[in-house]
Amino acid sequence: MAIKKLDVVTQVCPFPLIEAKAALAEMASGDELVIELIAPRQLKRIPQWAAEEGHAITDYQQIGDAAWSITVQKA
């Protein structure tokens, strides 16, 4: 299993989700993508998209005053 980090803290909607989709598309099943972001809308949209695609959220935590980390494991 590989782990890739995607830092999209400086990006606004919808770019964190667009970049997450592109990064995950290049990864193998079982790999994890750690997404660091601040875009409030994406805090719900990324887990929703992951569930729709069959991926798992393995970690979801606040990492700063307004920053979050969401880990998606590819199905």
C-alpha positions as CSV (number, residue, x, y, z in Angstrom):
1,M,0.0,0.0,0.0
2,A,1.3,3.4,-1.0
3,I,0.4,6.7,0.7
4,K,0.4,9.9,-1.3
5,K,0.0,13.4,0.1
6,L,-2.0,16.1,-1.7
7,D,-1.7,19.6,-0.3
8,V,-4.5,21.8,-1.6
9,V,-4.6,24.2,1.3
10,T,-4.2,27.2,-0.9
11,Q,-7.0,26.2,-3.3
12,V,-10.7,27.1,-3.3
13,C,-13.7,25.1,-4.5
14,P,-13.9,23.0,-6.6
15,F,-10.2,22.5,-7.2
16,P,-9.4,20.3,-4.1
17,L,-11.9,17.8,-5.3
18,I,-10.7,18.0,-8.9
19,E,-7.1,17.4,-7.9
20,A,-8.1,14.6,-5.5
21,K,-10.0,12.8,-8.3
22,A,-7.0,13.1,-10.6
23,A,-4.5,11.9,-8.0
24,L,-6.6,8.9,-7.0
25,A,-7.1,7.9,-10.6
26,E,-3.4,7.3,-10.9
27,M,-3.2,5.2,-7.7
28,A,-3.6,1.5,-7.2
29,S,-6.5,-0.1,-5.3
30,G,-5.7,0.0,-1.5
31,D,-3.5,3.0,-1.8
32,E,-4.3,6.0,0.4
33,L,-4.5,9.7,-0.6
34,V,-4.0,12.2,2.3
35,I,-5.7,15.5,1.3
36,E,-4.9,18.6,3.3
37,L,-7.3,21.4,2.7
38,I,-9.2,24.5,4.0
39,A,-12.1,24.7,1.6
40,P,-15.2,24.4,3.8
41,R,-17.5,23.0,1.1
42,Q,-15.0,20.2,0.3
43,L,-15.1,18.9,3.9
44,K,-18.5,17.3,3.0
45,R,-18.1,17.0,-0.8
46,I,-14.9,14.9,-0.7
47,P,-16.3,12.2,1.6
48,Q,-19.5,12.2,-0.3
49,W,-17.7,11.7,-3.6
50,A,-15.5,9.0,-2.1
51,A,-18.6,7.1,-0.9
52,E,-20.3,7.4,-4.3
53,E,-17.2,5.9,-5.9
54,G,-16.8,3.1,-3.4
55,H,-13.6,4.5,-1.7
56,A,-13.2,4.6,2.1
57,I,-12.4,7.5,4.3
58,T,-9.8,6.1,6.8
59,D,-9.0,9.4,8.6
60,Y,-10.6,12.8,9.0
61,Q,-9.1,15.3,11.3
62,Q,-8.6,19.0,12.0
63,I,-4.9,19.8,11.6
64,G,-5.0,23.6,12.3
65,D,-7.3,26.4,13.0
66,A,-9.0,26.1,9.6
67,A,-7.1,23.2,8.0
68,W,-8.3,19.6,7.7
69,S,-6.9,16.3,6.6
70,I,-9.0,13.7,4.9
71,T,-7.5,10.3,4.0
72,V,-9.2,8.4,1.2
73,Q,-8.4,4.7,0.5
74,K,-8.9,3.8,-3.1
75,A,-11.4,1.0,-3.7
